[in-house]
Amino acid sequence: MKYISRLQLTFREVNEELQKHNASTLPYLVLMSRIMSTLPKEFLFKSVWESIPVADRSVDLLIERIRLIESRLPRKEVSGQALHMKMNTLCFLLNLTRTIKKLRR
């Protein structure tokens, strides 16, 4: 779950930087979508998430549900999926870092 914490931190940093430049901040929907996109297809999480009413969805609930599903997966399967998620997250973080650097100029 470290990759999600890292996404949250980067999301917060980007929003702080946007606020410094009097720009609109990113909605939490962007963060939730990014977390969802890092999940492998085998995770079968999308249908679970879509069954939750939109008004009830939050980052905390998303993380809670992902943890629950991860805890039920066999250990070997979790390791392979974690590597896939980490690679996706790394690419995303690199792009956000570049964006932050451009904003700071």
C-alpha positions as CSV (number, residue, x, y, z in Angstrom):
1,M,0.0,0.0,0.0
2,K,3.1,2.3,0.0
3,Y,2.4,3.1,-3.6
4,I,-1.0,4.6,-2.7
5,S,0.6,6.7,0.1
6,R,3.1,7.9,-2.4
7,L,0.3,8.9,-4.8
8,Q,-1.5,10.7,-2.1
9,L,1.6,12.6,-1.1
10,T,2.3,13.6,-4.7
11,F,-1.3,14.6,-5.2
12,R,-1.1,16.8,-2.2
13,E,2.2,18.4,-3.3
14,V,0.8,19.1,-6.8
15,N,-2.3,20.8,-5.3
16,E,-0.1,22.8,-3.0
17,E,2.0,24.0,-5.9
18,L,-1.2,24.8,-7.9
19,Q,-2.5,26.9,-5.0
20,K,0.8,28.8,-4.9
21,H,0.2,29.8,-8.5
22,N,-3.4,30.7,-7.9
23,A,-4.5,27.8,-10.2
24,S,-7.4,25.5,-9.7
25,T,-6.6,22.4,-7.6
26,L,-7.2,18.9,-8.8
27,P,-10.3,17.2,-7.5
28,Y,-10.0,14.0,-5.5
29,L,-11.6,12.1,-8.3
30,V,-8.3,12.5,-10.2
31,L,-6.5,10.7,-7.3
32,M,-9.1,8.0,-7.1
33,S,-8.9,7.4,-10.8
34,R,-5.2,7.2,-10.7
35,I,-5.2,4.7,-7.9
36,M,-7.8,2.6,-9.8
37,S,-5.6,2.7,-13.0
38,T,-2.6,1.2,-11.1
39,L,-4.6,-1.9,-10.2
40,P,-4.0,-4.9,-12.5
41,K,-7.0,-6.2,-14.5
42,E,-6.8,-9.4,-12.6
43,F,-7.7,-7.5,-9.4
44,L,-11.4,-7.4,-10.4
45,F,-11.9,-4.3,-8.4
46,K,-13.7,-2.1,-10.8
47,S,-17.1,-3.8,-10.5
48,V,-16.9,-3.6,-6.7
49,W,-16.1,0.1,-6.8
50,E,-18.8,0.8,-9.3
51,S,-21.4,-0.8,-7.0
52,I,-20.8,1.9,-4.4
53,P,-22.9,5.1,-4.9
54,V,-20.9,8.0,-6.3
55,A,-21.8,10.2,-3.3
56,D,-20.3,7.6,-0.9
57,R,-17.0,7.2,-2.7
58,S,-13.9,8.6,-1.1
59,V,-10.1,8.0,-1.2
60,D,-10.3,6.4,2.3
61,L,-13.0,4.0,1.3
62,L,-11.1,3.1,-1.9
63,I,-8.0,2.3,0.1
64,E,-10.0,0.3,2.6
65,R,-11.6,-1.8,-0.2
66,I,-8.2,-2.4,-1.9
67,R,-6.7,-3.6,1.4
68,L,-9.6,-5.9,1.9
69,I,-9.2,-7.5,-1.5
70,E,-5.4,-7.7,-1.2
71,S,-5.7,-9.5,2.2
72,R,-7.8,-12.2,0.5
73,L,-5.4,-12.8,-2.4
74,P,-2.8,-15.6,-2.3
75,R,0.7,-14.2,-1.3
76,K,2.3,-15.0,-4.6
77,E,-0.4,-13.3,-6.6
78,V,-0.1,-10.2,-4.4
79,S,3.6,-9.9,-5.1
80,G,3.2,-10.0,-8.9
81,Q,0.4,-7.4,-8.8
82,A,2.4,-5.2,-6.4
83,L,5.2,-5.0,-8.9
84,H,2.9,-4.1,-11.7
85,M,1.3,-1.4,-9.5
86,K,4.6,0.0,-8.5
87,M,5.8,0.3,-12.1
88,N,2.6,2.2,-13.0
89,T,2.9,4.4,-10.0
90,L,6.6,5.2,-10.7
91,C,5.7,6.4,-14.2
92,F,2.9,8.6,-12.9
93,L,5.1,10.1,-10.2
94,L,7.9,10.9,-12.7
95,N,5.4,12.8,-14.8
96,L,4.0,14.6,-11.8
97,T,7.5,15.6,-10.7
98,R,8.2,17.0,-14.1
99,T,5.0,19.0,-13.9
100,I,5.8,20.4,-10.5
101,K,9.3,21.5,-11.7
102,K,7.7,23.3,-14.7
103,L,5.3,25.1,-12.3
104,R,8.1,26.2,-10.1
105,R,9.9,27.9,-12.9
